[in-house]
Amino acid sequence: MFGFTQTQLITMAIAFVFAYLYGSVNLSVVISKFFYGKDIRQYGSKGSGTTNTIRVLGFHWGIVVFLFDFSKVLIPYFIVTLLGFQVDPGLMAVGAVIGQCYPIFMKFRGGKGVASTGAFLLFYHIPYALVGIGIFMLVLRLSKMVSLSSLLAILGVTVLSALLQEWNLTIAMTILLLITYIRHYANIKRIFKGEESKVSIFD
């Protein structure tokens, strides 16, 4: 099927599920419940990603959550590779981001996938990561909206990968783009209404 042997397909499926399960571990919810006795998904933007963790629990916890989410596309791939299997990192990134956004351990209520998507690019496609960071910083400076900056950065990288015919990356980024935009639906509505939260990082 699609040029893959049965063994390769089984390996890919197992790797994908492993990445999904690792991605499903939601550290911000664990921290908020264990240390503060509350569910972070009930406060702020009701998300469980880095931005809302900083907003609700503080900057230090936000960094911890960011680093853990960052690891979600690295650790599973490292373990699978260590075991001697060869799997495209894009496949595992998709599994990890789906896990981050729709975690089975948290009743499928998770984050928005931005940190893990950024980690995927930074670890495996550095030139694209630099382009994404450039777009993010430019849009953030102009709009002061983290959500809009993230959305346009991911869109820009996806389009660029297609223009350069990096098809494996394009397929992975297209899926990640769709997931990220779906998870940012409420943010997108607020952006069009002019109600999205802004930051003053460059002021």
C-alpha positions as CSV (number, residue, x, y, z in Angstrom):
1,M,0.0,0.0,0.0
2,F,1.4,3.4,-1.1
3,G,4.8,1.7,-1.7
4,F,5.2,0.6,1.9
5,T,5.6,-3.0,3.1
6,Q,3.3,-4.4,5.7
7,T,6.1,-4.2,8.3
8,Q,6.7,-0.6,7.5
9,L,3.0,0.2,7.8
10,I,2.8,-1.6,11.2
11,T,5.9,0.3,12.4
12,M,4.4,3.6,11.3
13,A,1.1,2.9,13.0
14,I,2.8,1.9,16.3
15,A,5.1,5.0,16.1
16,F,2.1,7.2,15.4
17,V,0.1,5.8,18.4
18,F,3.1,6.2,20.7
19,A,3.6,9.8,19.6
20,Y,-0.1,10.4,20.2
21,L,-0.1,8.9,23.7
22,Y,3.1,10.9,24.7
23,G,1.5,14.0,23.2
24,S,-1.6,13.4,25.3
25,V,0.2,14.0,28.5
26,N,-1.0,17.5,29.5
27,L,1.4,18.9,32.0
28,S,-0.4,22.2,32.5
29,V,-3.6,20.4,33.7
30,V,-1.5,18.2,36.0
31,I,0.3,21.2,37.5
32,S,-2.8,23.2,38.0
33,K,-4.7,20.4,39.7
34,F,-1.8,19.1,41.8
35,F,-0.4,22.5,43.0
36,Y,-3.4,24.7,42.9
37,G,-6.4,22.4,43.1
38,K,-8.0,23.7,40.0
39,D,-8.3,22.9,36.3
40,I,-6.6,25.5,34.1
41,R,-9.1,24.8,31.3
42,Q,-11.7,26.6,33.4
43,Y,-9.7,29.8,33.6
44,G,-8.4,32.5,31.3
45,S,-8.9,31.5,27.6
46,K,-9.8,28.0,28.9
47,G,-6.8,26.6,27.0
48,S,-4.1,24.4,28.4
49,G,-1.2,25.7,26.3
50,T,1.7,27.9,27.2
51,T,0.0,31.2,26.8
52,N,-2.9,30.4,29.1
53,T,-0.5,28.7,31.6
54,I,1.4,32.0,31.8
55,R,-1.8,33.9,32.2
56,V,-3.3,31.7,34.9
57,L,-0.3,30.0,36.7
58,G,2.6,32.4,36.1
59,F,5.5,32.8,33.7
60,H,7.7,30.1,35.4
61,W,5.0,27.4,34.9
62,G,4.4,28.6,31.4
63,I,8.1,27.9,30.6
64,V,7.9,24.4,32.1
65,V,4.8,23.6,30.0
66,F,6.4,25.1,26.9
67,L,9.5,23.0,27.2
68,F,7.5,19.8,27.9
69,D,5.2,20.5,24.8
70,F,8.4,21.2,22.9
71,S,9.7,17.7,23.8
72,K,6.6,16.0,22.4
73,V,7.9,15.8,18.9
74,L,11.5,15.0,20.0
75,I,11.3,12.3,22.7
76,P,9.0,9.9,20.9
77,Y,11.1,10.1,17.7
78,F,14.3,9.7,19.7
79,I,13.0,6.6,21.4
80,V,11.7,5.0,18.1
81,T,15.0,5.8,16.4
82,L,16.9,4.4,19.4
83,L,15.0,1.1,19.0
84,G,16.2,0.9,15.4
85,F,13.1,1.9,13.5
86,Q,13.0,4.5,10.7
87,V,9.9,6.7,10.7
88,D,9.4,10.1,9.1
89,P,9.5,12.7,11.9
90,G,6.5,14.5,10.2
91,L,4.3,11.5,10.9
92,M,5.3,11.5,14.6
93,A,4.9,15.2,14.8
94,V,1.3,14.9,13.6
95,G,0.6,12.2,16.1
96,A,2.1,14.3,18.9
97,V,0.2,17.4,18.0
98,I,-3.1,15.5,17.7
99,G,-2.3,14.2,21.2
100,Q,-1.5,17.6,22.5
101,C,-4.8,19.1,21.1
102,Y,-7.0,16.1,21.7
103,P,-5.5,14.1,24.6
104,I,-7.1,10.8,25.4
105,F,-6.1,11.2,29.1
106,M,-7.9,14.6,29.4
107,K,-11.2,13.8,27.7
108,F,-9.8,15.1,24.4
109,R,-9.6,18.7,25.7
110,G,-6.1,19.9,25.2
111,G,-3.9,22.7,23.9
112,K,-3.6,24.3,20.4
113,G,-0.5,22.6,19.0
114,V,1.7,25.7,18.4
115,A,4.7,24.7,20.7
116,S,4.9,21.2,19.3
117,T,4.6,22.4,15.7
118,G,7.3,24.9,16.3
119,A,9.5,22.2,17.9
120,F,9.0,19.9,14.9
121,L,10.3,22.6,12.6
122,L,13.2,23.6,14.9
123,F,14.4,20.1,15.4
124,Y,14.0,18.7,11.8
125,H,13.7,21.7,9.5
126,I,15.7,24.6,10.9
127,P,15.6,26.9,7.8
128,Y,11.8,26.7,7.9
129,A,11.8,27.3,11.6
130,L,13.8,30.5,11.1
131,V,11.3,31.7,8.5
132,G,8.4,30.8,10.9
133,I,10.1,32.7,13.7
134,G,10.6,35.7,11.5
135,I,7.0,35.8,10.4
136,F,5.9,35.3,14.0
137,M,8.0,38.2,15.4
138,L,7.0,40.6,12.5
139,V,3.3,39.9,12.9
140,L,3.6,40.1,16.7
141,R,5.3,43.5,16.5
142,L,2.6,44.8,14.2
143,S,-0.5,43.3,15.7
144,K,0.5,42.4,19.3
145,M,-1.6,39.3,19.0
146,V,0.2,36.0,19.8
147,S,-2.6,33.9,18.2
148,L,-2.5,35.8,14.9
149,S,1.3,35.6,14.8
150,S,1.2,31.8,15.4
151,L,-1.4,31.2,12.7
152,L,0.3,33.3,10.0
153,A,3.7,31.8,10.9
154,I,2.4,28.2,10.4
155,L,0.6,29.2,7.2
156,G,3.7,30.9,5.8
157,V,5.9,27.8,6.5
158,T,3.3,25.5,4.9
159,V,3.0,27.6,1.7
160,L,6.8,27.9,1.5
161,S,7.3,24.2,1.8
162,A,4.8,23.7,-1.0
163,L,6.5,26.3,-3.2
164,L,9.8,24.5,-2.7
165,Q,8.2,21.1,-3.3
166,E,9.2,19.6,0.0
167,W,6.2,17.3,-0.2
168,N,6.7,15.2,3.0
169,L,7.0,18.5,5.0
170,T,4.1,20.0,3.1
171,I,1.8,17.1,3.9
172,A,2.8,17.2,7.6
173,M,2.5,21.0,7.8
174,T,-0.9,21.0,6.0
175,I,-2.3,18.6,8.6
176,L,-0.7,20.6,11.4
177,L,-2.1,23.8,9.9
178,L,-5.6,22.4,9.8
179,I,-5.4,21.2,13.4
180,T,-4.0,24.5,14.6
181,Y,-6.6,26.6,12.8
182,I,-9.4,24.4,14.2
183,R,-8.0,24.8,17.7
184,H,-7.8,28.5,17.2
185,Y,-11.4,28.9,16.0
186,A,-12.4,31.0,19.0
187,N,-9.3,33.2,18.6
188,I,-10.0,33.7,14.9
189,K,-13.5,34.9,15.7
190,R,-12.2,37.3,18.2
191,I,-9.6,38.6,15.8
192,F,-12.2,39.4,13.2
193,K,-14.3,41.1,15.9
194,G,-11.3,43.1,17.1
195,E,-11.6,41.5,20.6
196,E,-8.5,39.3,20.7
197,S,-6.1,39.8,23.6
198,K,-2.9,41.8,22.9
199,V,0.5,41.8,24.5
200,S,2.9,44.7,24.9
201,I,6.2,42.8,24.6
202,F,7.7,45.4,22.2
203,D,6.5,48.5,24.2
